[in-house]
Each structure stands twice: as structure tokens, then as C-alpha cells.
Amino acid sequence: MLETSARLLRLLSLLQTRRDWSGADLAARMDVGVRTVRRDVDKLRSLGYPVNATPGAMGGYRLGAGAELPPLLLDDEEAVAVAIGLRTAAVGSVSGIEETSLRALAKLEQVLPSRLRHRVNALQSVVVPLTGGGVQVDPAILTAIGGACRDHEVLRFDYRSHDGTQGRRVVEPHRLVHTGRRWYLVAWDTERADWRTFRVDRIEPKTPTGPRFTPRESPDGNVAAYVSRRLSSAQWRYQAKFVMHASADELAEKVTPSSGMVEAIDENSCHLYAGGNVLEALAVYVALIGVDFEVLEPPELVEHVRALAARLGRAAR
């Protein structure tokens, strides 16, 4: 009986880690036969877990959604991540879920082992949230977009651009990225045949979602770097490139992802990509970073840096 119960828990844990499983894959992971997997799936169903099965060579098992939420199995790292996420959400930039997050957190921390509770408390005790600086988004919209990303389903939505114009977009959603102030969706725009970044607070999703698609490789191989570059330069009138005489790690502590993108050259230097609508402002920005630098692009920025240096020199005299 104990062996069967342990096997059921193992099977449930596997079904929760991936969307689709073949019977053969489950049998191999559990070191049992395919018939045993079928019997264990039937037992999970009798306990209220909605396990869907698809027959045929391409068929398999999937843990579906039932009338009620069944118990979830979390490993140590997942439990800590969920607890910290719920604490952050209670005072974070997702509107309308503060009270719900606190209720869920209370249930989770009631059953957390002491070793995990200590880890959560240790991290949270040194984190001070600075509220009010970010743009709030509807949690239902965030959840809908996240589900489309996870399930690789085409997403249709109305989008309000920065100038206030409305338009309909059809995209293959890839990832959600949070910069600390705003949520962004990185997606392949099917009409423009290119990667695009969308502010989630300007998205109004349409239901139902579209057909499933084969996911593409991440833009530039790194979603975070792609969003950082888009936010720091692509939206501005001028795009600047500098050589900074400091390591990439040192400069990353001074430059936020939304204000510039850092790219290592060697141990003592790196490239900085940044953007702005006014060249004088770009000159002041890079000077205030506090690191020696050289201007590579655009050429006209060099004259503004020289003018700034002369002005500061006269002020110092």
C-alpha cells in the first residue's frame, strides 16, 4: 500500500511538471510497465484528479482542469519561489490581487516546513518594496497572456500604441518580461513577420485564443537582452553606442535594463547601448555614470560631449 501511494505521488508530480506525457515516457520515468501507469492513472481519477488521455500512437496523458482545484505537489525550490512571489504580489504592480495573495500565502506558509519558512523569511526580511512606481496591470490579462505563452497558442488583441492609436494584433506569444516597473510581452507579429515588444497594460486580449504554433527561437537568443535593447534604444530618436572603461558586471550595477544595454568586450571594458530624443541629454546621462568612456555612435554626439566638457570646465574655474 505504501509503495502504491508513493508511486501515485510520483506520477502526480510528473503530470504537474509537463503538459503532455506519453504512457511510455511515464513508465520509463517511474520504472514500471505501461499497464501499471494506466492503472495508476485510473486511481488518480478516482481521487478527483482530471487526467485526460488521448489514444493512438501520438496520444498520451495530460493533467486537465476539473471542477475543483486538486492538491498540488511542489518541491522545495518551487515552494520558496511561490511564497516569495505571493508576498511580492501582495504589494506589487499587479492590481487587485493583494488580498487574494495574502490568503493564498497564509495557506502555503501554514504547511511550509520550518527550513523553508526560514529561507523565505531571511530573503524577505532584507527586501524593501518601493511601491507606487510601476504601472499596474489587470491580473486576468496577465494570466491569459501567460497561458497563451505556455501553451503556444496564437494570441489576438487590441493594442493601444504610445501615441494613443488603437490597432488589432495577431501574434505568437513568446515570453512575459517584467522590468520592475512594467510588464512586456515579447511575441512574433504574424502580420509584420518580425519580433515585437508590447506593453501589457496596453493590451486587451480577445478570446478564444487561436491555434497552437511551433515556438520559435528566442530573439537574439536572449529575451531579456532583446527587451533591454528595445527599451533603451529602439524607441528613441537617437541610438548611441559607447565604449565604457569598466567591466560589464561593474557597469550593470549602474545601468538599469530599461536605460541601457551592456555588452562585454573584455575584463576591463564593455559596450553600452542607450537611446534618447535629445543628444545633450545623452551626453549628460553617460557622463553621470561615473566611468571613462568613448563615443562610437552617433558622430554628432561627440560635439555635444565636448561642449558639455567645456561648460563644466568653465563652471569649475
N, C-alpha and C positions, 0 to 999 in steps of 0.2 A: 504493500500500500504506500509506504514512504517513497519507494522507488518510482512508483507511478505518479505520485503527486509532484515529486521533484522533476520528473520528465515533462509533466504538463506545464509547470512553471517555466521550464527551459523553452518549450515550444511557444508559449505565450510571449516570452521575451523576444524570441526570434521574429515572430509575426509583427511585433511592435517596432522592430528596427528597420524593416524594409517593406515597401508597398506590396510587392509580389514575390511569392516563393513557389518554386516547383516542388512537387512531392519528393522528387529525387534529391533536390538540394537540402530540404529539411531532414530527410532520412540520413544523408551523409553528415550533416552538422550534428545530429543527435546520436549517430552511430546505432541506428535501428533500421528496421525494414520499412518499406513504403506502406505496408498494411498496418503496421503499428502507428505510423503517422496518421493514417485515415481514422483509426480507432480513437486516437488521442484528440483529433480534430472534432470528432463527434462528442467526446466528453466535454470539450471546451464549449461546444454549442449548448449542451445540456446545462452548463453552468451560466449561460446567458451571454457568452461571447459570440458576436455575429461573424463567424468565419465563412467567407464566401469561397466557393470552389468553381473553377472553370474546367470542363472536361476537354480531352483531346491532347495532342502532342504538345501544343503551346499553352496548355492550361496550367493551373496551379491554385494556390491558396492566397487569400487576401483577408486581412482583418478589417471588416467593414464597420459601418456606423449602425448602431442599434437604437432602440427606443430610449435606452438609458446608457450613461457613460460607465463602462466596466472599469474595475480597478486597473491601474497602470503600474507597470514594473519599471523602476528607474534604478540605474546603477549609481554609485557614489558620486561620480562627476556630474551626471545628469541631475541628480537631486540638488547638489550645491548650485548648479547653474540655474535651475528653476527657482530656487529660493531667493537667490540674489536678483534674478530677473523680476520676480514678483515684488520684492522690496523696492527696486528701482522704479517699476511701473507705478507703484503707489504715489510717487512724487515726480514721475517722469513726464514725457511730452506726448503721451498717448491719452487723449482726453476721455473721460467718462468711465474709466476702469479702476480708479483709485480704490474705491470701497470694495469692489469685487476682488481686486488683487489682494487686499488685506484679508478678506475672508478665506481665499484660497491659501494664502501664506500661513494663516493660523492652522488650517488643517494639515498642511505639509509639515510645519515645524513641530506639531504635536507628536508626529511619528518619526521625526528625524533622529537617528542615533546621536548620542552626545558628541561623538568625534566629528560628525558632520556639522552639528549645530555650532560647535566651537569654530570650525573653519568659516562658516557663514558669518558669524558674529565678528570674527577677527578682521575679515575683509571689510564688512560693512562699517565697522567702528572707525575706520580711517578714511572712509569715503564721505565727502560732504557734497550733497547735490546742490547745484546752483539752479534753482527753478526760475521759471518765467522768461528764460532767454530763447527757448525754442518755439517752433511753430507746431501747434497741436494738430493731430490727425484723428480721424474717426477710426476707432479700433476695428469696427466691422469692415471698413475698406482695407485696412492693413491686413486683416486676416484673409479677406477674399483674394487679395493680390498674392499674399504668401502661399495660399493654397494653389493658385494657378502656377506659380513658380515651381512648387514642389511636384505637382502632377504633370508639368509640361503641357499645359493647356493654353490655347490661344486666348488672349485677353482683348476685349473690346471696351473702350472707354471714351467718354468726353473729356477733353483736356483744355484747361484754361492756361494760355501762354503768359509770359511775363508782361506782355502789353495788353492783356485783357481779352484777346480774341479767343473764341471757342472753336474747337475742331474735334473731329472724331478720329481716333487712332485704333489701329489693329496691330497688335504686337505679339511676339513670342517672349513672354516674360522670363528673365534670367535670374536676377538676384535683387533683393532689397538691401540698401546700404543706408546706415544711419551715421551722420557726420557729427552727432552730438547736439545739433540744432534742428536738423531737418531729416526727413526720410526721403530717399530717392529710389526709383525703380530703374534698373538697367535692363533694357529689352531690345530685341531685334525688331525694328519697324518694318513690317512686311511691304508697305507701300513705297517706302523710301529705300528699301534694301540696304539698310545700314543700322549700326548700333545707335541708340538714343538713350538719353537720361531724362527722366520725368520726375518732377516734384510730386510726392504722393498727396500732399494737401491740395493739389490742383486737379486730382483725378476723380472722376465719377464713373466707376465700373458699371458695365452693362451685363446683365445675366440673360441666359446662361452663358458660361464660358464656351469657347469654341472647341474644335477638335484637338486631339493631342498631336504633338510635334516632336521631332527628334532634336534634342538640345544641341546647341552649337558650342564651340569652344569659347571660353571667356574672352571678351575683347582685350587685346594686347596680352592675353594670358594672365591678367591680374585685374579683377574687378575694382578693387579698392584704388589702385593706381589710376585706372581709367577714370573713375569718378573724380578723384582728386585733380587730375589734369583738366577735366571738363569744367569743374567748378573754379579752378584757379586761373584758367587762361582762355578757354574756348568761348566763354560768354562775353569777353571783353573786346573793346575796340583794338587794343594793343596787346600783343603777346610778346613777353620778354623772356630772354634766356641769359642766365648769368653763370659764371664760374665762381663758386664760393670756396674760399680757402679755409675749409673746415671739413671734418668728416661728415658723411651723410647722417650718422647717428647723432652727432652734435647739433647739426642744423635741424634735424627732425624735431628736436626739443624746442626749437624756437619758431618753427613754421607749422601752422595748422594745416590739415589736409585740404581745407576749403580756401586757403590763401596762397598755396603754392605746392608744387610737386618737387620732391627731392630725388635725385638720381646720382648714385655714387660714381665717381671717376676712379679714385684710388683711396688709400687710407687717409689722406690729408686734404682731399678736395672733392667737390661734388658739383653737379649742375642743379640750378634752381630754375624752375619754370613758373612764371607768375604772369598775371594779366591786370590790366586797368584801362580805364577810359581816359585818363589824363597822365601824360608822361611825367609831369612834375611829381605827381603822387607816387608813381612807381619808383622814381629816384629816391624820394623820402623813405618809402617803405623798405627798400633793400638796404639803405644806409642805416636805418634804425635796428636792423637785425643784429648789428654789432660784430660783423665778420668782414674781413677784407674780401673784395670781390672785383670781378671784371665783367663788363657788359659785352655780351656777344650779339644779341639781337634785342630790339631793332637798332640800326646805326644812329638814328636821330636821338635815341635816349642818351647817348654819350654826351652830347652837348648839354642836355639838362642836368646830368650828373656834374659836369664841370661848372655849370652856373651855380648849382647848389653848393658845391665845394667852395667856390669863390665867395658866395654870400655868407656862408658860415665862417670863412676865414676873416672877412671884414668884421663880422659880429664879434669874433674872438678878440680882434685888435681893439 
